[in-house]
Amino acid sequence: MTLEYSKKVKEYFLHPKNMGEIKDANGIGKIGNPICGDVMVIYIKVEKKKGKEIIKDIKFKAFGCAAAIATSSMITELAKGKTIEEAKKIGLRDIAESLGGLPNIKMHCSSMAEKALKKAIENYIEEKKE
């Protein structure tokens, strides 16, 4: 079986944006898929501005295929500068469409990126309560 990735998927795989770790992150979301072996970690740094919680910085680490790395990178681009509420609304279709589409067999990578971001946001909210 041959997978055909869009030009944008290839670009984000070969030259990922926001790759790395935020040492003083105030939200971390990790997700793994035992079937394909992909693992993604999203780190967020949230800042309050004019009463709104803004994702000031966001980074990722990923172990997996081209689609896993590209979707992790893309979700950081989509979420950076957004409020927590706006970032919660980013869905797997938004990620896939921003990458020019994904093969159906790789849509789970988009889902994983969405879930990793939501876990990072949940972690931020839980940490804030303490």
C-alpha positions in Angstrom: 0.0 0.0 0.0 1.3 3.4 -1.0 0.4 6.5 1.1 0.3 9.8 -0.7 0.9 12.8 1.6 0.2 16.4 0.7 3.0 18.8 0.1 2.1 20.5 3.5 2.3 17.2 5.4 5.7 16.5 3.9 6.8 20.1 4.8 5.7 19.8 8.4 7.2 16.3 8.8 10.6 17.4 7.3 10.6 20.9 9.0 8.4 20.7 12.1 7.4 23.8 13.9 7.4 24.2 17.7 9.2 21.0 18.3 10.7 20.6 21.8 9.8 20.9 25.4 8.7 23.8 27.6 10.5 23.2 30.9 8.1 25.4 32.9 5.0 24.4 31.1 1.7 24.8 33.0 -0.1 22.1 31.0 1.2 18.8 29.6 -0.8 16.3 27.6 0.5 12.9 26.5 -1.2 10.3 24.4 -0.1 7.1 22.8 -1.6 4.6 20.4 -0.6 1.1 21.3 -1.6 -0.2 17.8 0.7 2.0 15.7 3.2 2.9 18.4 2.8 6.7 18.0 3.4 8.8 21.1 2.7 12.6 21.3 3.3 15.1 24.1 2.0 18.6 24.0 3.4 21.3 26.3 1.5 24.6 26.8 2.5 27.8 28.5 -0.6 29.9 29.3 -0.6 33.6 30.1 -3.5 35.8 31.4 -4.0 38.8 29.3 -6.9 41.2 29.8 -8.8 38.5 31.8 -8.3 35.9 29.1 -6.1 32.8 29.2 -4.0 32.7 26.1 -1.7 29.9 24.9 1.5 32.0 24.8 3.8 29.1 23.9 3.2 25.6 22.8 5.7 22.8 21.8 5.5 19.1 21.1 7.5 16.0 21.1 6.4 13.1 18.9 7.6 9.6 18.2 5.9 8.1 15.2 5.2 8.3 11.5 5.3 11.4 9.2 1.6 12.0 9.9 2.1 11.9 13.6 4.9 14.5 13.5 3.0 16.7 11.0 -0.2 16.7 12.9 1.6 17.4 16.2 3.4 20.3 14.6 0.2 21.7 12.9 -1.8 21.7 16.1 0.8 23.8 17.8 0.5 26.3 14.9 -3.3 26.3 15.2 -3.4 26.7 19.0 -0.6 29.2 19.5 -2.0 32.7 20.5 -5.5 31.3 21.0 -7.5 31.4 24.2 -8.0 28.2 26.1 -11.7 28.2 24.9 -10.7 28.7 21.3 -8.0 26.0 21.5 -10.5 23.5 22.9 -12.5 23.8 19.7 -9.7 22.7 17.4 -10.8 19.4 16.0 -9.2 16.6 14.0 -10.7 17.8 10.8 -9.2 21.3 11.3 -5.8 19.8 11.7 -6.2 17.5 8.6 -7.6 20.3 6.4 -4.8 22.6 7.5 -2.3 20.0 6.3 -4.0 19.7 2.9 -5.7 16.4 3.9 -4.5 13.1 5.3 -5.0 9.6 4.0 -7.9 8.0 5.8 -5.6 5.4 7.4 -3.7 8.3 9.0 -6.7 10.3 10.4 -6.0 8.7 13.8 -2.9 10.9 14.0 -5.0 14.0 13.7 -7.3 12.6 16.4 -4.3 11.9 18.7 -3.0 15.5 18.2 -6.4 16.9 19.2 -6.6 14.6 22.3 -3.0 15.5 23.3 -3.9 19.3 23.2 -7.1 18.7 25.1 -5.2 16.7 27.8 -2.7 19.6 28.1 -5.5 22.0 28.6 -7.2 19.7 31.2 -3.8 19.4 33.0 -3.5 23.2 33.0 -7.0 23.7 34.4 -6.4 21.0 37.1 -3.0 22.5 38.1 -4.6 26.0 38.3 -7.2 24.7 40.9 -4.5 23.6 43.3 
